[in-house]
């Protein structure tokens, strides 16, 4: 849940590879299902509340996380141009 600021939220279907984008603003809530590749970019200072069905200690978090290269500092502007330009 975004308290203030905004998030560029990118998500990718594991099976099809289709990438989608959401602009998440103050008052919006997003849900990330299991097995969804996702990345967040914060263009402005943002405060949010994150909740999870799992404890978020480092050990549990790492067991629940698979890291993939998706949105990076090197491609963020390309990703924004490609997926966020229609908003």
Backbone bond lengths (Angstrom), bond angles and torsions (degrees), N, CA, C in turn:
res aa  C-N    CA-C-N  psi(-1)  N-CA   C-N-CA  omega(-1)  CA-C   N-CA-C  phi
1 X - - - 1.437 - - 1.519 107.85 -
2 X 1.325 117.60 126.12 1.456 121.81 -176.60 1.527 109.29 -90.03
3 X 1.319 115.34 119.22 1.465 121.32 178.10 1.520 111.05 -80.53
4 X 1.321 115.84 -44.08 1.470 120.79 177.28 1.520 108.61 -156.52
5 X 1.325 115.68 154.63 1.460 120.58 -178.95 1.517 111.22 94.88
6 X 1.313 115.52 -155.62 1.466 120.93 -179.90 1.517 110.44 -157.97
7 X 1.326 113.98 158.29 1.461 121.89 -178.79 1.529 108.45 -132.40
8 X 1.312 116.35 136.36 1.455 121.22 165.49 1.523 104.93 -93.86
9 X 1.332 115.36 112.54 1.464 122.25 -175.08 1.523 108.41 -108.71
10 X 1.307 115.65 116.66 1.460 122.18 178.51 1.523 108.47 -105.79
11 X 1.321 116.48 138.24 1.457 119.38 175.39 1.516 109.97 -141.58
12 X 1.330 114.46 151.07 1.462 121.19 -171.21 1.521 109.51 -134.22
13 X 1.312 116.59 130.18 1.458 122.19 177.16 1.527 108.97 -70.66
14 X 1.307 116.59 126.50 1.465 121.70 -178.23 1.523 111.77 -62.42
15 X 1.330 117.47 -37.48 1.468 120.78 -175.90 1.525 113.50 -81.61
16 X 1.338 117.65 -44.06 1.468 120.57 -174.57 1.525 113.53 -95.80
17 X 1.323 117.37 -22.18 1.457 120.60 -176.21 1.521 113.41 80.89
18 X 1.341 117.26 2.02 1.459 120.97 -179.36 1.528 109.96 -66.81
19 X 1.338 115.39 128.54 1.463 122.26 179.61 1.521 109.28 -101.73
20 X 1.322 115.70 136.88 1.457 121.57 176.01 1.522 109.31 -130.58
21 X 1.322 115.49 163.82 1.458 121.93 -176.86 1.517 109.64 -136.11
22 X 1.325 115.29 141.93 1.461 121.44 171.38 1.517 108.58 -128.12
23 X 1.311 117.04 137.42 1.462 121.20 169.56 1.522 104.77 -93.44
24 X 1.314 117.54 114.66 1.456 123.18 -176.45 1.525 107.88 -105.15
25 X 1.329 115.31 124.10 1.465 120.67 -174.99 1.525 110.82 -118.21
26 X 1.321 115.79 172.03 1.464 121.62 178.68 1.522 109.78 -51.16
27 X 1.327 116.05 132.17 1.457 122.03 -178.14 1.511 113.59 92.99
28 X 1.329 117.79 -11.27 1.468 121.22 179.30 1.530 110.13 -89.39
29 X 1.308 114.57 152.83 1.451 122.39 176.76 1.525 107.42 -126.31
30 X 1.318 118.09 138.74 1.461 120.94 176.33 1.522 109.01 -125.04
31 X 1.318 115.36 153.77 1.462 122.55 178.39 1.517 108.11 -125.78
32 X 1.313 116.13 131.17 1.454 121.59 176.16 1.525 108.26 -108.35
33 X 1.330 117.61 111.73 1.468 119.19 179.82 1.528 111.56 -74.64
34 X 1.314 115.87 166.41 1.464 120.77 174.78 1.527 109.66 -57.12
35 X 1.308 115.82 148.59 1.472 123.88 174.05 1.527 114.02 62.16
36 X 1.310 117.79 28.52 1.464 120.37 175.15 1.518 108.79 -107.61
37 X 1.314 115.10 126.65 1.463 119.93 174.01 1.521 106.37 -75.85
38 X 1.319 117.10 128.37 1.459 119.67 -177.71 1.523 110.28 -149.80
39 X 1.323 113.44 157.59 1.464 120.51 178.10 1.514 108.34 -149.57
40 X 1.321 115.52 149.91 1.455 120.60 178.69 1.518 110.13 -122.61
41 X 1.317 114.64 144.40 1.466 121.86 175.13 1.526 106.10 -130.07
42 X 1.313 115.72 129.99 1.456 121.75 -177.87 1.526 109.02 -109.31
43 X 1.343 118.19 98.50 1.465 120.36 -177.17 1.530 113.37 -73.79
44 X 1.326 116.89 -18.13 1.472 121.98 178.26 1.529 107.70 -137.75
45 X 1.321 115.15 165.57 1.468 119.73 176.78 1.529 108.29 -57.34
46 X 1.330 115.69 128.57 1.457 121.11 -172.73 1.525 109.62 -135.28
47 X 1.315 115.35 138.57 1.464 121.34 173.29 1.520 107.50 -117.29
48 X 1.336 116.63 133.63 1.443 120.04 -179.25 1.515 110.78 -145.90
49 X 1.305 115.59 162.34 1.455 123.17 174.47 1.523 106.77 -110.27
50 X 1.329 116.30 128.09 1.454 121.81 179.51 1.519 108.15 -114.65
51 X 1.322 116.04 133.03 1.466 120.23 175.70 1.520 108.84 -127.38
52 X 1.318 115.82 157.20 1.455 120.83 -176.20 1.524 109.52 -150.56
53 X 1.322 115.49 155.12 1.463 118.79 175.37 1.527 111.07 -79.29
54 X 1.341 116.54 -10.90 1.455 121.39 179.07 1.530 110.06 -110.25
55 X 1.332 117.19 154.52 1.467 118.76 171.12 1.532 108.90 -59.94
56 X 1.295 118.67 148.97 1.465 120.38 -177.79 1.514 112.52 -106.90
57 X 1.342 117.19 27.10 1.460 119.13 170.99 1.533 107.40 -66.03
58 X 1.303 116.29 159.07 1.472 120.86 -172.75 1.525 112.46 -58.62
59 X 1.335 117.53 -43.07 1.461 120.37 -177.56 1.535 111.72 -63.00
60 X 1.316 117.50 -47.23 1.466 121.16 179.68 1.519 110.69 -66.08
61 X 1.334 116.55 -41.96 1.468 121.13 178.82 1.527 110.70 -58.31
62 X 1.310 117.59 -46.33 1.464 120.76 -178.11 1.529 111.68 -66.68
63 X 1.326 118.14 -35.15 1.464 120.63 176.88 1.523 111.91 -66.95
64 X 1.336 116.74 -26.30 1.468 122.89 -177.05 1.530 112.33 -93.71
65 X 1.321 117.47 -1.15 1.465 121.54 -172.03 1.521 111.53 -117.37
66 X 1.327 115.23 132.88 1.462 122.02 171.09 1.525 105.82 -117.64
67 X 1.304 116.78 118.73 1.468 120.51 -176.80 1.527 110.76 -87.06
68 X 1.320 115.84 130.75 1.460 122.31 175.96 1.525 107.85 -132.94
69 X 1.303 117.20 155.27 1.457 121.28 174.46 1.517 107.51 -82.44
70 X 1.332 116.29 121.90 1.462 120.76 -175.86 1.528 108.52 -139.23
71 X 1.290 117.68 -79.04 1.459 122.14 175.66 1.525 106.90 -107.82
72 X 1.318 115.74 126.20 1.470 121.02 -176.02 1.523 109.71 -129.65
73 X 1.322 117.30 166.18 1.471 119.17 174.47 1.533 112.35 -57.30
74 X 1.324 116.79 -28.89 1.463 120.37 -179.07 1.525 113.30 -77.38
75 X 1.345 118.76 -25.51 1.464 119.30 -177.07 1.531 114.08 -116.74
76 X 1.325 118.54 5.38 1.466 119.89 -174.89 1.526 111.98 -59.39
77 X 1.297 119.27 -41.81 1.470 120.40 -178.24 1.530 111.12 -68.26
78 X 1.305 117.26 -37.73 1.473 121.13 174.89 1.535 110.18 -63.51
79 X 1.323 117.04 -43.78 1.469 121.18 179.50 1.529 110.82 -63.28
80 X 1.324 117.16 -43.10 1.461 120.50 177.97 1.525 110.81 -62.95
81 X 1.330 117.06 -45.60 1.467 120.64 178.95 1.527 111.28 -60.86
82 X 1.302 116.30 -40.27 1.459 120.71 -175.06 1.526 113.73 -77.67
83 X 1.331 117.11 -41.26 1.457 119.90 -171.38 1.528 115.45 -109.28
84 X 1.326 117.77 -20.97 1.468 120.12 -176.02 1.518 112.82 -105.18
85 X 1.309 118.00 -4.20 1.464 120.87 -173.66 1.520 113.98 -69.64
86 X 1.337 117.78 -17.31 1.466 120.37 -177.57 1.521 113.51 -88.65
87 X 1.316 117.26 6.96 1.472 119.73 -176.13 1.506 111.74 -101.85
